Amino acid sequence: MPDQFLDQFDHFPDYVWDALLTAVAIAIGLIVKFLLSLLLKRKPRDGKPHFSATRSTLSRLGGPFSYFLPLLTLNFLLPLMKMRTTVTPVVNKLVEILLTISFATVLIGVIKVFEDYVYHTFDIQKPDNLKERKIRTQLQFIRRMAITLILILTVCAILLSFNNLRKIGTGLLTGVGVGGIIIGFAAQKSLSNLLAGFQLAFTQPLRIDDVLVVEGEWGRVEEITLTYVVLHIWDQRRLILPINYFIEKPFQNWTRNTADIMGTVFLYLDYATPLEPLRAELTRLLENDPLWDKRVKVLQVTNTSEKTMEVRALMSSSSSGNAFDLRCNVREGLIKFLQDKYPDAFPVVRLAELGKNEPPRQDAPGVKQPPQPKAPAAKEPPQQETGAAS
C-alpha cells in the first residue's frame, strides 16, 4: 500500500518531491508542537501570579521545540527523498548537525524549567531565607556547569561526526599532556577562580542576597558566577570582585547564619545629664517602632573623657536594613527628647568664641598689665630750725 501511494508521485520532478517532503516535515513538526501547547496551556483559575509548570515549559521549551520537532520529522523522511547521490551525504550531515544543536537547546530549556521550579519553591523574598539562599547559590553554579557541559558535548559530537576531524583529534590527544601543562601555566589565575567558584558554591562563606562589607562598601550579593561576584552597593553602584578574593581575603558577612543584627547609637553628653529619663525614653521609642524585634534594649555609659560621657544605646533588629532605619529613628528621638527636656545635656564650649569677639579684661588672670608711668616724688617741706642761735 505505501509503495502504491508513493508511485502516484513518480511524475513529479525530484526537487519538487524533496521540497514537498521538507514542507510536510515542517508542517508535521509545527502541528505536533501546537497540539502539545494546547494540552499544556492552562491559565491559573485564581489569577494569582504563582508558579505553573506548564507555563514555564511553554516559555522555556516553546522555541527549542519549534526547531527540534520539524528537524526530527525531516530526519525520518530523508530516506524517501530523491536527491542526487552527491547531495545526499551533505544534506544528511547538515540535518544531523542541526538536530544535535536543537536537541542541546531542548536540554538547556529543561534545565531552565527546573530552575524556575526551584526559584518558586525556595523564595528568597521572605524574611528568614537562609535555606533558600543556600540552595539558590548552589543552583546557579550547577546550572552554569550543566549548560557549559551540554555545549562542550554538543561541539564534541559535531566535530567527531567528521572523519577528518577525528584524525585531528587523535593527533591532539597525543600531545594533551604537554598542552595541559602549558595551558595550566598560562591560565592559572582563571583556573584558580574556577576552583574557588566550586569551593564557594559548596562551602558557602557567602550566598545570594547576603549582606557583605567588602573594601569598605556595604551591599548585597547580587550575582555569583564561576569567576566573579557582583555586589549591589546600597547607593545603586555595583562592586565586581574576582571570586578568589573571597577565599584569600577577609570580609564581613552580616547574614552568614541569620539576618538578625545589633544596632548602636552613640551620644556625647554632659556629666549632669540624668540617665534614667533617657533610658525610659529609649524604651518608649523602641516599643513604638515596628522595626525593633524586641530582643535587645540597653542604654549604657561606655566611655568618659575630661569633658563628656559617651552614652551608647544598643538595640536589635531583624535585618541590617531595618537596623539602619531603627538607629536613625532612635537617634533623632533621643536628640529631640534632650532638646525639649534637658537642653543643658549637650556639651557647649564657648570660651574660644568669647575670646574672638570681646577684648580681654584687664583684671583677667594671665593678662599682662601695661606699664604705668611713675608719678614724680613729692618734695618734703623744709624743716624749720627750732634751736636757739648759738
Backbone hydrogen bonds in HBPLUS format (Angstrom, degrees):
<---DONOR---> <-ACCEPTOR-->    atom                        ^
c    i                          cat <-CA-CA->   ^        H-A-AA   ^      H-
h    n   atom  resd res      DA  || num        DHA   H-A  angle D-A-AA Bond
n    s   type  num  typ     dist DA aas  dist angle  dist       angle   num
A0005-PHE N   A0001-MET O   2.98 MM   4  6.25 151.4  2.06 149.3 157.6     1
A0006-LEU N   A0002-PRO O   2.92 MM   4  6.18 154.0  1.99 148.4 155.1     2
A0007-ASP N   A0003-ASP O   2.89 MM   4  6.07 144.6  2.01 145.3 155.3     3
A0008-GLN N   A0005-PHE O   3.36 MM   3  5.65 146.3  2.48 100.2 108.8     4
A0009-PHE N   A0006-LEU O   3.06 MM   3  5.65 160.3  2.10 115.6 121.6     5
A0010-ASP N   A0007-ASP O   3.26 MM   3  5.34 164.3  2.29 111.8 111.4     6
A0012-PHE N   A0009-PHE O   3.18 MM   3  5.59 160.4  2.22 109.6 115.6     7
A0017-TRP N   A0013-PRO O   3.04 MM   4  6.31 159.8  2.08 152.5 158.2     8
A0018-ASP N   A0014-ASP O   2.90 MM   4  6.18 161.0  1.94 152.9 158.1     9
A0019-ALA N   A0015-TYR O   2.95 MM   4  6.06 156.5  2.01 140.0 146.5    10
A0020-LEU N   A0016-VAL O   2.86 MM   4  6.03 151.8  1.94 145.5 153.7    11
A0021-LEU N   A0017-TRP O   2.96 MM   4  6.26 156.7  2.01 149.4 154.9    12
A0022-THR N   A0018-ASP O   2.97 MM   4  6.21 153.6  2.04 144.7 152.4    13
A0023-ALA N   A0019-ALA O   2.93 MM   4  6.17 158.8  1.97 148.2 153.5    14
A0024-VAL N   A0020-LEU O   2.89 MM   4  6.13 155.3  1.95 146.8 154.2    15
A0025-ALA N   A0021-LEU O   2.87 MM   4  6.09 154.6  1.94 146.3 152.9    16
A0026-ILE N   A0022-THR O   2.98 MM   4  6.27 161.3  2.01 150.4 155.1    17
A0027-ALA N   A0023-ALA O   2.86 MM   4  6.04 162.0  1.89 149.6 155.1    18
A0028-ILE N   A0024-VAL O   2.85 MM   4  6.01 164.8  1.87 152.3 156.1    19
A0029-GLY N   A0025-ALA O   2.98 MM   4  6.13 164.7  2.00 147.9 152.5    20
A0030-LEU N   A0026-ILE O   2.98 MM   4  6.18 165.8  2.00 153.4 156.7    21
A0031-ILE N   A0027-ALA O   2.88 MM   4  6.01 155.2  1.94 149.9 157.3    22
A0032-VAL N   A0028-ILE O   2.92 MM   4  6.11 162.9  1.95 152.6 156.8    23
A0033-LYS N   A0029-GLY O   3.01 MM   4  6.23 157.8  2.06 145.5 151.9    24
A0034-PHE N   A0030-LEU O   2.85 MM   4  6.03 152.4  1.93 143.5 151.2    25
A0035-LEU N   A0031-ILE O   2.89 MM   4  6.17 155.9  1.95 150.5 156.5    26
A0036-LEU N   A0032-VAL O   2.97 MM   4  6.22 156.4  2.02 148.0 154.5    27
A0037-SER N   A0033-LYS O   2.94 MM   4  6.18 149.8  2.03 142.9 151.6    28
A0038-LEU N   A0034-PHE O   2.99 MM   4  6.30 152.4  2.06 145.9 152.9    29
A0039-LEU N   A0035-LEU O   3.06 MM   4  6.33 150.9  2.15 144.8 152.3    30
A0040-LEU N   A0036-LEU O   3.00 MM   4  6.21 149.1  2.09 145.9 154.1    31
A0041-LYS N   A0037-SER O   2.77 MM   4  5.65 145.9  1.89 150.5 158.8    32
A0047-GLY N   A0044-PRO O   3.32 MM   3  5.37 149.0  2.42  99.5 108.4    33
A0050-HIS N   A0048-LYS O   2.82 MM   2  5.62 139.9  1.98 101.2  92.1    34
A0056-SER N   A0052-SER O   2.96 MM   4  6.18 159.9  2.00 151.3 157.1    35
A0057-THR N   A0053-ALA O   2.88 MM   4  6.03 152.0  1.96 142.4 150.5    36
A0058-LEU N   A0054-THR O   2.93 MM   4  6.17 161.4  1.96 150.2 154.5    37
A0059-SER N   A0055-ARG O   2.97 MM   4  6.11 153.5  2.04 142.7 150.5    38
A0060-ARG N   A0056-SER O   2.87 MM   4  5.97 163.5  1.90 151.6 155.5    39
A0061-LEU N   A0057-THR O   2.80 MM   4  5.50 157.3  1.85 145.0 152.1    40
A0062-GLY N   A0058-LEU O   3.03 MM   4  4.90 131.0  2.28 120.9 126.8    41
A0065-PHE N   A0061-LEU O   3.02 MM   4  5.96 161.7  2.05 147.7 152.8    42
A0066-SER N   A0062-GLY O   3.21 MM   4  6.33 134.4  2.43 137.1 148.5    43
A0066-SER N   A0063-GLY O   3.04 MM   3  5.17 131.7  2.29 101.4 115.0    44
A0067-TYR N   A0064-PRO O   3.18 MM   3  5.57 148.5  2.29 105.8 114.3    45
A0068-PHE N   A0064-PRO O   2.88 MM   4  6.05 164.4  1.90 152.9 158.2    46
A0069-LEU N   A0065-PHE O   3.17 MM   4  5.60 162.6  2.20 131.0 135.8    47
A0071-LEU N   A0067-TYR O   3.19 MM   4  6.23 159.1  2.24 145.2 151.5    48
A0072-LEU N   A0068-PHE O   2.83 MM   4  5.99 152.1  1.91 151.0 159.6    49
A0073-THR N   A0069-LEU O   2.96 MM   4  6.16 160.2  2.00 151.6 156.5    50
A0074-LEU N   A0070-PRO O   2.85 MM   4  6.05 157.3  1.90 146.6 153.5    51
A0075-ASN N   A0071-LEU O   2.90 MM   4  6.08 145.8  2.02 141.4 150.4    52
A0076-PHE N   A0072-LEU O   3.24 MM   4  6.58 144.4  2.38 140.9 149.1    53
A0076-PHE N   A0073-THR O   3.12 MM   3  5.22 124.2  2.44  96.5 110.2    54
A0077-LEU N   A0073-THR O   3.11 MM   4  6.44 139.5  2.28 142.1 153.5    55
A0077-LEU N   A0074-LEU O   3.12 MM   3  4.99 124.1  2.45  91.2 105.7    56
A0078-LEU N   A0074-LEU O   3.04 MM   4  6.11 115.5  2.48 143.2 157.2    57
A0080-LEU N   A0077-LEU O   3.07 MM   3  5.54 146.6  2.19 112.9 122.5    58
A0081-MET N   A0078-LEU O   3.08 MM   3  5.42 161.6  2.12 114.1 119.9    59
A0087-VAL N   A0084-ARG O   3.09 MM   3  5.23 133.8  2.31 100.1 112.6    60
A0088-THR N   A0084-ARG O   2.95 MM   4  6.08 151.4  2.03 157.8 165.4    61
A0091-VAL N   A0087-VAL O   3.03 MM   4  6.30 164.7  2.05 163.1 167.6    62
A0092-ASN N   A0088-THR O   2.91 MM   4  6.06 165.8  1.93 157.1 161.6    63
A0093-LYS N   A0089-PRO O   2.94 MM   4  6.05 159.2  1.98 144.8 150.2    64
A0094-LEU N   A0090-VAL O   2.91 MM   4  6.10 156.7  1.97 146.4 153.3    65
A0095-VAL N   A0091-VAL O   2.87 MM   4  6.06 166.3  1.89 155.4 158.6    66
A0096-GLU N   A0092-ASN O   2.92 MM   4  6.06 152.5  1.99 141.8 150.3    67
A0097-ILE N   A0093-LYS O   2.95 MM   4  6.19 157.0  2.01 148.5 153.6    68
A0098-LEU N   A0094-LEU O   2.95 MM   4  6.18 169.3  1.96 153.5 156.6    69
A0099-LEU N   A0095-VAL O   2.83 MM   4  5.90 152.1  1.91 144.6 152.9    70
A0100-THR N   A0096-GLU O   2.98 MM   4  6.17 149.6  2.07 141.2 149.3    71
A0101-ILE N   A0097-ILE O   2.97 MM   4  6.30 160.2  2.01 152.6 157.4    72
A0102-SER N   A0098-LEU O   2.91 MM   4  6.09 164.5  1.94 148.8 153.3    73
A0103-PHE N   A0099-LEU O   2.94 MM   4  6.02 151.0  2.02 141.6 149.6    74
A0104-ALA N   A0100-THR O   3.03 MM   4  6.28 147.4  2.14 141.7 150.5    75
A0105-THR N   A0101-ILE O   3.04 MM   4  6.44 151.1  2.12 147.7 155.3    76
A0106-VAL N   A0102-SER O   3.04 MM   4  6.34 145.0  2.16 141.1 150.6    77
A0107-LEU N   A0103-PHE O   3.01 MM   4  6.36 156.1  2.07 148.2 153.7    78
A0108-ILE N   A0104-ALA O   2.99 MM   4  6.30 156.8  2.05 149.1 155.4    79
A0109-GLY N   A0105-THR O   2.93 MM   4  6.13 151.5  2.01 141.5 149.5    80
A0110-VAL N   A0106-VAL O   2.95 MM   4  6.28 147.0  2.06 146.9 155.8    81
A0111-ILE N   A0107-LEU O   3.06 MM   4  6.41 154.2  2.13 146.9 153.3    82
A0112-LYS N   A0108-ILE O   3.05 MM   4  6.37 151.1  2.13 145.1 152.9    83
A0113-VAL N   A0109-GLY O   2.95 MM   4  6.26 145.4  2.07 144.8 154.3    84
A0114-PHE N   A0110-VAL O   3.05 MM   4  6.36 161.3  2.09 150.6 154.9    85
A0115-GLU N   A0111-ILE O   2.92 MM   4  6.21 147.7  2.02 142.1 151.9    86
A0116-ASP N   A0112-LYS O   2.91 MM   4  6.16 153.5  1.98 145.3 151.4    87
A0117-TYR N   A0113-VAL O   3.08 MM   4  6.40 155.3  2.14 148.2 154.6    88
A0118-VAL N   A0114-PHE O   3.03 MM   4  6.32 160.0  2.07 149.7 154.5    89
A0119-TYR N   A0115-GLU O   2.87 MM   4  6.06 160.7  1.91 152.2 157.9    90
A0120-HIS N   A0116-ASP O   2.99 MM   4  6.18 148.4  2.09 143.4 151.4    91
A0121-THR N   A0117-TYR O   2.91 MM   4  6.13 159.1  1.95 149.6 155.7    92
A0122-PHE N   A0118-VAL O   2.86 MM   4  5.89 164.0  1.88 154.0 157.8    93
A0133-ARG N   A0129-ASN O   2.96 MM   4  6.12 156.7  2.01 149.9 155.6    94
A0134-LYS N   A0130-LEU O   3.09 MM   4  6.35 150.6  2.18 147.3 155.4    95
A0135-ILE N   A0131-LYS O   3.13 MM   4  6.40 165.2  2.15 153.0 155.5    96
A0136-ARG N   A0132-GLU O   2.94 MM   4  6.12 162.1  1.98 150.4 156.0    97
A0137-THR N   A0133-ARG O   3.04 MM   4  6.04 155.6  2.11 140.3 146.4    98
A0138-GLN N   A0134-LYS O   3.19 MM   4  6.49 163.9  2.21 149.7 153.4    99
A0139-LEU N   A0135-ILE O   2.81 MM   4  5.96 152.5  1.88 147.2 156.2   100
A0140-GLN N   A0136-ARG O   3.04 MM   4  6.21 152.0  2.12 147.3 152.2   101
A0142-ILE N   A0138-GLN O   2.99 MM   4  6.26 166.4  2.01 155.3 159.5   102
A0143-ARG N   A0139-LEU O   2.80 MM   4  5.90 164.2  1.83 153.1 157.4   103
A0144-ARG N   A0140-GLN O   3.04 MM   4  6.20 167.2  2.06 147.0 150.7   104
A0145-MET N   A0141-PHE O   2.91 MM   4  6.06 163.4  1.93 152.2 157.3   105
A0146-ALA N   A0142-ILE O   2.84 MM   4  5.95 157.2  1.89 148.7 155.3   106
A0147-ILE N   A0143-ARG O   2.95 MM   4  6.14 166.0  1.97 154.6 157.9   107
A0148-THR N   A0144-ARG O   2.93 MM   4  6.06 159.6  1.97 145.6 152.0   108
A0149-LEU N   A0145-MET O   2.87 MM   4  6.02 156.4  1.92 145.8 152.3   109
A0150-ILE N   A0146-ALA O   2.92 MM   4  6.17 155.4  1.98 147.6 154.2   110
A0151-LEU N   A0147-ILE O   2.99 MM   4  6.24 162.1  2.03 151.2 155.5   111
A0152-ILE N   A0148-THR O   2.96 MM   4  6.19 159.2  2.01 149.3 155.2   112
A0153-LEU N   A0149-LEU O   2.91 MM   4  6.08 166.8  1.93 151.6 155.4   113
A0154-THR N   A0150-ILE O   2.87 MM   4  6.02 149.7  1.97 145.3 154.2   114
A0155-VAL N   A0151-LEU O   2.99 MM   4  6.22 163.7  2.02 150.5 153.8   115
A0156-CYS N   A0152-ILE O   2.91 MM   4  6.17 159.4  1.96 149.9 156.3   116
A0157-ALA N   A0153-LEU O   2.84 MM   4  6.00 157.6  1.89 145.8 151.9   117
A0158-ILE N   A0154-THR O   2.99 MM   4  6.24 154.5  2.05 148.3 155.0   118
A0159-LEU N   A0155-VAL O   2.94 MM   4  6.15 164.2  1.96 151.9 156.2   119
A0160-LEU N   A0156-CYS O   2.83 MM   4  5.91 162.7  1.86 153.1 158.1   120
A0161-SER N   A0158-ILE O   3.29 MM   3  5.34 147.7  2.40  96.9 106.2   121
A0162-PHE N   A0159-LEU O   3.21 MM   3  5.80 166.7  2.22 114.9 119.1   122
A0166-ARG N   A0162-PHE O   3.10 MM   4  6.40 135.6  2.31 141.7 154.2   123
A0166-ARG N   A0163-ASN O   3.10 MM   3  5.05 128.1  2.38  92.8 107.0   124
A0167-LYS N   A0163-ASN O   3.26 MM   4  6.69 150.1  2.35 147.9 153.9   125
A0168-ILE N   A0164-ASN O   3.15 MM   4  6.53 156.1  2.21 143.7 150.5   126
A0169-GLY N   A0165-LEU O   2.80 MM   4  5.96 154.0  1.87 141.6 149.2   127
A0170-THR N   A0166-ARG O   2.89 MM   4  6.16 148.9  1.98 145.0 153.1   128
A0171-GLY N   A0167-LYS O   3.04 MM   4  6.35 155.7  2.10 147.0 152.9   129
A0172-LEU N   A0168-ILE O   2.92 MM   4  6.23 149.8  2.01 146.9 155.9   130
A0173-LEU N   A0169-GLY O   2.91 MM   4  6.13 150.4  2.00 146.0 153.7   131
A0175-GLY N   A0172-LEU O   3.19 MM   3  5.56 127.3  2.48 104.4 115.7   132
A0176-VAL N   A0173-LEU O   3.30 MM   3  4.89 164.5  2.33 102.1 101.7   133
A0179-GLY N   A0175-GLY O   2.99 MM   4  6.05 163.7  2.01 151.8 157.0   134
A0180-GLY N   A0176-VAL O   2.74 MM   4  5.71 148.9  1.84 138.6 146.8   135
A0181-ILE N   A0177-GLY O   3.13 MM   4  6.44 153.2  2.21 145.4 151.8   136
A0182-ILE N   A0178-VAL O   3.01 MM   4  6.31 163.2  2.04 154.2 158.5   137
A0183-ILE N   A0179-GLY O   2.87 MM   4  6.03 167.2  1.88 152.7 156.6   138
A0184-GLY N   A0180-GLY O   2.84 MM   4  5.90 149.4  1.93 139.7 148.9   139
A0185-PHE N   A0181-ILE O   3.04 MM   4  6.33 156.3  2.10 149.7 154.3   140
A0186-ALA N   A0182-ILE O   2.94 MM   4  6.15 160.2  1.98 150.6 156.9   141
A0187-ALA N   A0183-ILE O   2.85 MM   4  5.83 150.9  1.93 148.8 155.3   142
A0191-LEU N   A0187-ALA O   2.89 MM   4  6.12 161.6  1.93 154.6 160.3   143
A0192-SER N   A0188-GLN O   2.85 MM   4  5.97 151.4  1.93 140.1 148.3   144
A0193-ASN N   A0189-LYS O   2.94 MM   4  6.19 152.6  2.02 144.6 151.7   145
A0194-LEU N   A0190-SER O   2.93 MM   4  6.21 154.0  2.00 144.9 152.4   146
A0195-LEU N   A0191-LEU O   2.88 MM   4  6.16 163.6  1.90 153.8 157.1   147
A0196-ALA N   A0192-SER O   2.82 MM   4  5.94 151.9  1.90 142.3 151.2   148
A0197-GLY N   A0193-ASN O   2.84 MM   4  6.07 142.0  1.98 142.3 152.7   149
A0198-PHE N   A0194-LEU O   3.17 MM   4  6.60 150.6  2.26 145.5 152.0   150
A0199-GLN N   A0195-LEU O   2.98 MM   4  6.28 162.3  2.01 150.1 155.2   151
A0200-LEU N   A0196-ALA O   2.80 MM   4  5.96 153.5  1.86 146.7 154.3   152
A0201-ALA N   A0197-GLY O   2.94 MM   4  6.10 147.3  2.05 143.1 151.6   153
A0202-PHE N   A0198-PHE O   3.29 MM   4  6.52 148.3  2.40 148.2 154.0   154
A0203-THR N   A0199-GLN O   2.89 MM   4  5.78 159.5  1.93 150.7 157.2   155
A0204-GLN N   A0200-LEU O   3.00 MM   4  4.93 137.0  2.19 114.7 127.1   156
A0210-ASP N   A0207-ARG O   3.17 MM   3  5.46 155.1  2.23 131.5 128.2   157
A0209-ASP N   A0221-VAL O   2.88 MM  12  4.77 163.1  1.91 138.3 140.5   158
A0221-VAL N   A0210-ASP O   2.90 MM  11  5.38 148.5  2.00 146.8 157.2   159
A0254-TRP N   A0211-VAL O   2.80 MM  43  5.37 154.4  1.86 161.7 167.9   160
A0212-LEU N   A0219-GLY O   2.85 MM   7  5.65 161.8  1.88 168.9 174.5   161
A0219-GLY N   A0212-LEU O   3.05 MM   7  5.65 160.2  2.09 160.4 164.5   162
A0213-VAL N   A0252-GLN O   2.97 MM  39  4.99 148.8  2.07 133.8 139.1   163
A0252-GLN N   A0213-VAL O   3.26 MM  39  4.99 173.7  2.26 145.0 143.1   164
A0214-VAL N   A0217-GLU O   2.88 MM   3  5.22 143.2  2.01 151.3 152.6   165
A0217-GLU N   A0214-VAL O   2.82 MM   3  5.22 159.6  1.86 116.4 123.5   166
A0234-TRP N   A0218-TRP O   3.29 MM  16  6.44 150.9  2.38 162.5 155.5   167
A0220-ARG N   A0232-HIS O   2.96 MM  12  5.13 150.4  2.05 138.1 136.8   168
A0232-HIS N   A0220-ARG O   2.69 MM  12  5.13 161.1  1.73 167.2 161.1   169
A0222-GLU N   A0230-VAL O   2.87 MM   8  5.56 155.3  1.93 152.5 159.7   170
A0223-GLU N   A0230-VAL O   3.37 MM   7  5.04 159.5  2.41 134.0 134.8   171
A0230-VAL N   A0223-GLU O   2.85 MM   7  5.04 170.1  1.86 150.5 153.7   172
A0225-THR N   A0228-TYR O   2.92 MM   3  5.42 169.8  1.93 178.6 177.8   173
A0243-ILE N   A0227-THR O   3.02 MM  16  5.39 165.7  2.04 125.6 123.7   174
A0229-VAL N   A0241-LEU O   2.84 MM  12  5.41 159.5  1.88 160.4 167.4   175
A0241-LEU N   A0229-VAL O   3.01 MM  12  5.41 162.6  2.04 154.9 159.3   176
A0231-LEU N   A0239-LEU O   2.76 MM   8  4.91 161.8  1.79 145.1 151.2   177
A0239-LEU N   A0231-LEU O   2.80 MM   8  4.91 164.9  1.83 147.7 151.7   178
A0233-ILE N   A0237-ARG O   2.81 MM   4  5.07 147.7  1.92 142.6 149.7   179
A0236-GLN N   A0233-ILE O   3.04 MM   3  5.50 141.5  2.19 129.2 126.4   180
A0245-TYR N   A0242-PRO O   3.00 MM   3  5.57 158.0  2.05 114.9 122.1   181
A0246-PHE N   A0243-ILE O   3.32 MM   3  5.95 143.8  2.46 112.2 117.9   182
A0247-ILE N   A0244-ASN O   3.12 MM   3  4.99 151.6  2.20  96.8 105.6   183
A0248-GLU N   A0244-ASN O   3.06 MM   4  6.24 148.8  2.16 149.0 156.2   184
A0249-LYS N   A0245-TYR O   2.93 MM   4  5.70 155.1  1.99 150.6 155.1   185
A0261-ILE N   A0317-SER O   3.12 MM  56  5.73 163.2  2.15 155.6 158.4   186
A0317-SER N   A0261-ILE O   3.00 MM  56  5.73 152.5  2.08 165.3 173.9   187
A0263-GLY N   A0315-MET O   2.70 MM  52  5.27 165.5  1.72 160.3 160.9   188
A0315-MET N   A0263-GLY O   2.92 MM  52  5.27 163.0  1.95 156.5 159.9   189
A0265-VAL N   A0313-ALA O   2.91 MM  48  5.03 139.3  2.08 138.6 150.0   190
A0313-ALA N   A0265-VAL O   2.80 MM  48  5.03 166.3  1.82 151.1 155.7   191
A0267-LEU N   A0311-VAL O   2.83 MM  44  5.11 154.8  1.89 149.9 157.9   192
A0311-VAL N   A0267-LEU O   2.78 MM  44  5.11 176.0  1.78 163.5 164.5   193
A0269-LEU N   A0309-MET O   3.04 MM  40  5.52 151.8  2.12 160.5 157.8   194
A0309-MET N   A0269-LEU O   2.91 MM  40  5.52 158.9  1.95 154.6 161.7   195
A0270-ASP N   A0345-ALA O   2.66 MM  75  5.07 164.1  1.68 154.0 157.3   196
A0273-THR N   A0270-ASP O   3.14 MM   3  5.72 167.9  2.15 119.9 122.2   197
A0278-LEU N   A0275-LEU O   3.07 MM   3  5.04 116.6  2.49  94.8 111.1   198
A0279-ARG N   A0275-LEU O   2.87 MM   4  6.19 149.6  1.96 153.9 162.9   199
A0280-ALA N   A0276-GLU O   3.00 MM   4  6.27 159.0  2.05 150.7 156.3   200
A0281-GLU N   A0277-PRO O   2.97 MM   4  6.16 150.2  2.06 140.8 148.7   201
A0282-LEU N   A0278-LEU O   2.97 MM   4  6.22 152.0  2.05 144.2 151.7   202
A0283-THR N   A0279-ARG O   2.99 MM   4  6.29 159.6  2.04 151.2 156.0   203
A0284-ARG N   A0280-ALA O   3.04 MM   4  6.29 158.3  2.09 144.5 150.4   204
A0285-LEU N   A0281-GLU O   2.91 MM   4  6.14 160.8  1.95 151.2 156.0   205
A0286-LEU N   A0282-LEU O   3.00 MM   4  6.20 163.6  2.03 152.5 156.4   206
A0287-GLU N   A0283-THR O   2.99 MM   4  6.10 166.5  2.01 153.2 157.1   207
A0288-ASN N   A0284-ARG O   3.23 MM   4  6.29 137.0  2.42 140.1 149.7   208
A0289-ASP N   A0286-LEU O   3.10 MM   3  5.12 162.8  2.13 106.2 111.3   209
A0292-TRP N   A0289-ASP O   3.28 MM   3  5.98 166.1  2.30 119.9 123.4   210
A0298-VAL N   A0314-LEU O   2.96 MM  16  5.02 163.0  1.99 148.1 151.0   211
A0314-LEU N   A0298-VAL O   2.70 MM  16  5.02 164.6  1.72 152.9 158.3   212
A0300-GLN N   A0312-ARG O   2.96 MM  12  5.38 160.7  2.00 150.2 154.4   213
A0312-ARG N   A0300-GLN O   2.72 MM  12  5.38 163.5  1.75 168.1 171.5   214
A0302-THR N   A0310-GLU O   2.85 MM   8  5.68 137.2  2.04 148.5 161.1   215
A0310-GLU N   A0303-ASN O   2.67 MM   7  4.89 172.8  1.67 143.7 145.9   216
A0305-SER N   A0308-THR O   2.85 MM   3  5.42 149.1  1.95 174.9 174.0   217
A0323-ALA N   A0319-SER O   2.90 MM   4  6.09 150.2  1.99 144.7 154.1   218
A0324-PHE N   A0320-SER O   3.03 MM   4  6.25 153.4  2.10 145.8 151.1   219
A0325-ASP N   A0321-GLY O   3.28 MM   4  6.58 167.0  2.30 148.6 151.0   220
A0326-LEU N   A0322-ASN O   2.83 MM   4  5.98 156.6  1.89 149.4 156.9   221
A0327-ARG N   A0323-ALA O   2.93 MM   4  6.08 158.8  1.97 148.9 153.7   222
A0328-CYS N   A0324-PHE O   3.14 MM   4  6.43 159.8  2.18 148.4 153.4   223
A0329-ASN N   A0325-ASP O   3.01 MM   4  6.28 158.8  2.05 149.1 154.7   224
A0330-VAL N   A0326-LEU O   2.94 MM   4  6.17 165.2  1.96 155.5 159.1   225
A0331-ARG N   A0327-ARG O   2.87 MM   4  5.96 163.2  1.89 151.9 157.2   226
A0332-GLU N   A0328-CYS O   3.05 MM   4  6.19 167.6  2.06 149.7 152.7   227
A0333-GLY N   A0329-ASN O   2.96 MM   4  6.11 156.4  2.02 144.9 152.2   228
A0334-LEU N   A0330-VAL O   2.90 MM   4  6.05 165.7  1.92 157.0 159.4   229
A0335-ILE N   A0331-ARG O   3.12 MM   4  6.24 161.9  2.16 148.0 153.1   230
A0336-LYS N   A0332-GLU O   3.03 MM   4  6.17 160.4  2.07 146.8 152.3   231
A0337-PHE N   A0333-GLY O   2.94 MM   4  6.13 155.7  2.00 145.3 152.4   232
A0338-LEU N   A0334-LEU O   2.98 MM   4  6.21 161.0  2.01 150.3 154.5   233
A0339-GLN N   A0335-ILE O   2.90 MM   4  6.11 154.4  1.96 147.5 155.3   234
A0340-ASP N   A0336-LYS O   2.99 MM   4  6.19 154.0  2.06 148.4 154.3   235
A0341-LYS N   A0337-PHE O   2.89 MM   4  5.94 169.7  1.90 155.0 158.5   236
A0342-TYR N   A0338-LEU O   2.87 MM   4  4.72 132.5  2.10 115.3 130.1   237
A0345-ALA N   A0342-TYR O   3.02 MM   3  5.54 163.5  2.05 120.7 123.4   238
A0354-LEU N   A0350-ARG O   2.99 MM   4  6.26 156.2  2.05 157.6 164.8   239
A0355-GLY N   A0351-LEU O   3.02 MM   4  6.21 153.3  2.10 147.5 154.4   240
A0356-LYS N   A0353-GLU O   3.14 MM   3  5.11 133.0  2.37  92.6 105.3   241
A0357-ASN N   A0353-GLU O   3.22 MM   4  6.46 148.8  2.32 146.8 153.6   242
A0358-GLU N   A0354-LEU O   3.04 MM   4  5.88 161.0  2.08 157.0 159.1   243
A0364-ALA N   A0361-ARG O   3.26 MM   3  5.22 163.2  2.29 100.6 104.9   244
A0367-VAL N   A0364-ALA O   3.28 MM   3  5.81 160.2  2.33 135.6 134.5   245
